[in-house]
Amino acid sequence: MHYSTVLQLATLAALGDASKINPGHHALHNHRRYATSNGTGYSLTDEYPTGLDFFSRFSFYTDNDPTHGFVTFVDEDTATSNNMISAQGNTTYIGVDSTNVASSTGRQSVRLTSTTTYNSSLFVLDLAHMPGSNCGSWPAFWTLGANWPYQGEIDIIEGVNQQSGNAMTLHTSDGCTINNNGFSGSISTNNCFVNATGQSNNAGCGIDSTDPTSYGDGFNNNNGGVYATEWTDEFIQIFFWGHDNVPSDLTNGSPNPASWGQPVALFKGDCDIGSHFQSQNIIFDITFCGDWAGSVWSSSASCSSLSSSCSDYVQNNPSAFQSSYWLVNSLKVFSRS
């Protein structure tokens, strides 16, 4: 989750349709199959329960938003009583207040942090729905080390406003850059250091998906999908599929990323991944405005036409956020066999 303005991603954040994503970087990529390191087999080590039991594995963050969002993160009791979390059949619902005009402190929402920390792993998230492409919103599914940025941050799903393609980013201490090859996405920045010269503060190294079904409304209109993030000592790579295209080995519970072909994002280069990423917690959240969604509000003609300010729009238009929710089918973590 970005901790301050990310200007390199402003163009993507202002997009209202896939045709506005710059295809130029995509054309520069050396599209080749990337195989994982020796020892490709994974076994299931952690499967999160579904329904309301899902929340037993998370803490509810209730402090101020470090990204300065127009949001009030609530505790579990408040989230339950206000119908912001629930079980829907075998799925888990995580949403926001889409009923009431917000107070001056911001719209109520939920930020979850896993009580378990992880090292090199394969994270597999199956979603029936992710937060929609709504003006003012800033959802993310990500992992974070306690000693930021020295233990790293992996943004797996992230976007703002009417963005149409998923933004994937790493944030690290100094000494980590990535190559521009081996993936299907479009690189936006290559230096993962949060204070890198020549990049906006905390831009990190970013790769944007050019697939309009990878994020927001496009994802939901395609009936959801699956994200798999493989984190090794040599690289971090992210895969995405619609539900009709999930590899059979993953469906059968014996994932072999070496057989999956090209990832959407591959973070590999002059970077010792093992030293820059440790002890990650899994996080789901939905914030509003703040350092990213708020900073690019005026650059989005469709959003800025709704209100002169992001916070004013978010405060006074609760029904605009009825699609701002996660609907989780499953969350699984695999380790090397």
C-alpha atoms as one frame of an Amber mdcrd trajectory, in Angstrom:
protein
   0.000   0.000   0.000   1.591   3.285  -1.010   2.546   5.554   1.855   2.704
   8.770  -0.128   1.976  10.261  -3.549   2.729   7.965  -6.467   2.826  10.235
  -9.465   4.203   7.638 -11.853   0.878   5.813 -11.586  -1.293   8.888 -11.988
  -2.017   8.261 -15.637  -3.165   4.704 -14.965  -5.249   5.832 -11.998  -7.181
   8.304 -14.111  -8.163   5.738 -16.725 -11.766   4.919 -17.384 -11.228   2.222
 -19.996  -8.561  -0.247 -21.024  -7.753   1.555 -24.250  -6.146   4.358 -22.273
  -3.516   2.100 -20.753  -0.243   2.906 -22.484   0.593  -0.153 -24.619   4.079
   1.089 -25.430   5.836  -0.468 -22.450   4.004  -3.706 -23.069   5.445  -3.845
 -26.574   8.981  -3.508 -25.242   8.826  -6.607 -23.073  10.739  -9.718 -24.009
   7.850 -12.162 -23.715   9.308 -15.476 -22.660   8.287 -18.293 -20.407   9.859
 -18.017 -16.973  10.544 -21.173 -14.984  10.925 -21.152 -11.219  14.064 -22.315
  -9.460  14.792 -25.964  -8.706  12.252 -27.645  -6.473   9.012 -26.544  -8.095
   6.548 -28.516  -5.977   4.418 -26.807  -3.358   2.207 -28.207  -0.615  -0.612
 -26.497   1.274   0.517 -25.140   4.644  -2.233 -22.675   5.531  -5.853 -22.503
   4.399  -7.981 -19.687   5.764 -11.488 -20.654   6.878 -14.480 -19.268   5.008
 -17.469 -17.297   6.256 -17.225 -15.474   9.564 -14.457 -17.811  10.777 -12.222
 -16.078   8.226 -11.940 -13.100  10.571 -10.552 -15.218  13.416  -7.257 -15.182
  11.514  -7.055 -11.383  11.291  -6.810  -8.344  13.516  -8.887  -5.254  12.765
  -6.708  -2.173  12.336  -8.343   0.895  13.907  -5.571   3.509  13.943  -5.335
   6.446  11.563  -4.707   5.554   7.956  -0.941   5.898   7.280  -1.806   6.873
   3.680  -3.903   9.812   4.948  -7.148   8.498   3.507 -10.589   9.943   4.183
 -11.500   6.836   6.161 -12.345   5.509   9.601 -11.210   1.917  10.057 -13.562
   0.164  12.477 -13.274  -2.764  14.874 -14.881  -6.156  14.389 -17.993  -5.430
  16.467 -18.710  -2.222  14.556 -18.042  -3.895  11.215 -20.430  -6.705  12.108
 -23.245  -4.495  13.389 -22.970  -2.198  10.359 -23.013  -5.138   7.899 -19.506
  -4.390   6.668 -18.385  -7.985   7.184 -20.457 -11.131   6.798 -20.633 -14.701
   5.560 -22.349 -15.131   2.223 -22.727 -18.849   1.682 -19.200 -20.217   1.497
 -17.689 -16.810   0.795 -16.491 -13.985   3.014 -17.700 -10.413   2.512 -15.450
  -7.444   3.460 -16.937  -4.043   2.638 -17.494  -0.433   3.635 -20.357   1.736
   4.851 -22.381   2.375   1.704 -25.518   3.548   3.511 -24.714   6.649   5.538
 -23.275  10.086   4.819 -19.820   9.891   6.375 -18.644  11.873   9.358 -15.916
  14.478   9.027 -13.316  11.826   9.924 -14.065   9.729   6.853 -16.135   6.847
   5.512 -16.164   3.716   7.653 -14.224   0.781   6.256 -12.299  -2.324   7.269
  -8.583  -3.027   7.248  -7.545  -6.579   8.128  -4.047  -7.777   9.051  -3.292
 -11.493   9.319  -2.189 -12.731  12.729   0.260 -15.087  10.975   3.427 -13.874
   9.294   5.015 -15.607   6.317   8.341 -15.942   4.592   8.958 -17.339   1.090
   5.567 -18.727   0.083   2.980 -19.082  -2.643  -0.151 -17.026  -1.846  -3.320
 -17.933  -3.751  -6.371 -15.684  -3.488  -9.634 -16.720  -5.178 -12.098 -13.848
  -5.400 -15.712 -13.781  -6.521 -15.617  -9.964  -6.387 -13.161  -7.161  -5.637
 -13.945  -3.494  -4.947 -15.323  -1.842  -8.069 -13.735   0.961 -10.075 -15.314
   3.713  -7.994 -14.209   7.331  -7.884 -12.531   8.037  -4.558 -11.814   4.418
  -3.627  -8.396   2.856  -3.043  -8.559  -0.888  -2.334  -5.582  -3.172  -1.903
  -4.608  -6.757  -1.152  -0.990  -6.769  -0.061   1.662  -8.035   2.341   3.816
  -6.005   4.695   6.793  -6.540   6.997   6.641  -4.937  10.439   9.888  -2.989
   9.952   8.938  -1.016   6.838  10.577  -0.610   4.372  13.445  -2.852   5.526
  11.289  -5.995   5.578   9.519  -5.015   2.377   6.011  -4.642   1.003   4.324
  -6.566  -1.821   1.265  -4.935  -3.399  -0.557  -7.749  -5.182  -3.860  -6.045
  -6.038  -4.154  -2.262  -5.929  -5.836   0.583  -7.719  -7.697   3.856  -7.383
 -10.696   5.643  -8.831 -11.746   4.268 -12.237  -8.519   2.391 -12.913  -9.026
  -0.504 -15.304  -5.865  -2.616 -14.868  -4.262  -3.940 -11.700  -1.140  -2.203
 -10.320   1.490  -4.441  -8.687   4.361  -2.899  -6.756   7.255  -3.689  -4.420
   8.552  -1.246  -1.802  11.969  -1.823  -0.241  15.038  -0.323   1.368  17.928
   0.725  -0.882  19.566  -1.707  -3.294  16.721  -3.371  -5.204  15.923  -2.834
  -8.891  14.088  -5.032 -11.411  14.542  -5.955 -15.060  12.049  -5.109 -17.790
  11.479  -8.587 -19.216   9.815 -11.915 -18.543   6.278 -10.668 -17.858   3.202
  -9.538 -19.754   2.493  -6.337 -17.844   3.857  -2.835 -18.406   6.653  -1.558
 -16.178   6.109   1.880 -14.676   9.180   2.178 -12.409  12.137  -0.150 -11.881
  13.672   0.946  -8.574  11.980  -0.617  -5.555  13.695   1.707  -3.059  11.070
   3.978  -1.502  13.395   7.004  -1.700  14.875   6.297  -5.137  16.194   9.291
  -7.025  14.333  10.100 -10.222  11.082   8.576  -8.938   8.288  10.036  -6.850
   8.530   9.433  -3.136   7.649   5.799  -2.364   6.844   4.908  -5.958   8.673
   1.592  -5.567   9.049  -0.695  -8.578   5.751  -1.076 -10.379   4.264  -3.283
 -13.071   0.751  -2.596 -14.387  -1.499  -5.201 -15.936  -2.877  -4.403 -19.378
  -5.713  -6.912 -18.886  -8.992  -5.041 -18.221 -10.381  -8.094 -16.399  -7.593
  -7.950 -13.797  -9.086  -5.199 -11.661 -12.278  -3.507 -10.515 -15.373  -3.488
 -12.699 -13.728  -5.517 -15.461 -12.753  -8.215 -12.955 -16.254  -8.334 -11.498
 -17.962  -8.380 -14.891 -15.818 -11.430 -15.685 -17.081 -13.228 -12.546 -13.893
 -12.765 -10.579 -10.669 -14.704 -10.756  -7.567 -16.021  -9.022  -4.294 -14.293
  -8.114  -1.212 -16.362  -7.276   1.932 -14.715  -5.907   5.130 -16.726  -5.724
   7.785 -15.313  -3.405  11.210 -16.957  -3.449  14.686 -15.783  -2.511  15.374
 -15.054  -6.192  12.205 -13.342  -7.401   8.576 -12.458  -6.768   6.092 -13.149
  -9.538   2.343 -12.625  -9.818  -0.103 -14.601 -11.958  -3.750 -13.878 -12.708
  -6.464 -15.996 -14.323 -10.188 -15.812 -14.811 -11.944 -18.757 -13.210 -12.182
 -20.607 -16.527  -8.402 -20.591 -17.009  -6.962 -21.574 -13.622  -4.215 -24.221
 -14.094  -5.388 -27.726 -13.238  -2.420 -28.366 -10.927  -3.466 -25.380  -8.820
  -7.111 -26.462  -8.809  -6.005 -29.939  -7.727  -3.973 -28.554  -4.831  -0.501
 -29.360  -6.208   0.627 -26.059  -7.723   3.696 -25.989  -9.950   4.345 -22.360
 -11.002   7.070 -23.524 -13.422   4.296 -24.874 -15.657   2.149 -21.721 -15.657
   3.916 -19.814 -18.396   4.533 -16.095 -18.287   3.437 -14.146 -15.190   1.693
 -10.779 -15.296   4.507  -9.367 -13.154   8.023 -10.610 -12.469  10.120  -8.728
  -9.931  13.647  -9.959 -10.583  16.903  -8.168 -11.247  19.638  -6.554  -9.183
  17.857  -7.340  -5.932  18.513  -9.793  -3.107  14.857 -10.675  -2.506  15.724
 -12.802   0.502  17.284  -9.876   2.357  14.645  -7.300   1.370  11.515  -9.286
   2.260  10.852 -11.048   5.550   7.975 -11.874   7.895   5.079 -10.566   5.849
   1.527 -10.105   7.135  -1.371 -10.384   4.675  -3.585  -7.273   4.489  -6.975
  -6.486   2.954  -8.187  -2.904   3.036 -10.302  -0.280   1.299  -9.420   3.335
   1.933 -10.559   6.526   0.194  -8.815   9.559  -1.310  -5.515   9.977   0.533
  -2.028  10.055  -0.929  -2.938   8.318  -4.183  -6.673   8.424  -4.985  -6.913
  11.947  -3.652  -3.762  13.229  -5.328  -4.926  12.179  -8.809  -8.568  13.234
  -8.349  -8.219  16.380 -10.415  -6.500  14.495 -13.263  -9.557  12.284 -13.756
 -12.148  14.248 -15.730 -14.897  11.741 -14.959 -14.232  11.777 -11.208 -13.504
  15.481 -10.747 -16.712  16.331 -12.600 -18.633  14.691  -9.749 -17.228  16.988
  -7.062 -14.452  19.506  -6.611 -12.767  17.322  -4.007 -12.373  13.613  -3.435
 -13.276  13.785   0.258 -16.460  15.753  -0.422 -17.612  13.149  -2.915 -16.759
  10.212  -0.658 -18.431  11.814   2.349 -21.747  12.634   0.679 -22.350   9.773
  -1.752 -22.614   6.507   0.192 -24.487   4.620  -2.532 -21.537   5.162  -4.895
 -19.655   2.561  -2.847 -22.133  -0.307  -2.907 -19.684  -2.267  -5.062 -16.701
  -1.475  -2.810 -16.265  -4.898  -1.268 -14.158  -8.042  -1.373 -15.927 -11.394
  -1.709 -13.383 -14.085  -0.892 -13.846 -17.642  -2.109 -10.595 -18.837  -0.577
  -7.160 -17.775   0.620  -4.433 -20.412   0.699  -0.707 -20.359   1.410   1.642
 -23.009   0.019   5.265 -23.800   0.887   7.987 -25.715  -0.911   7.450 -29.449
  -0.580
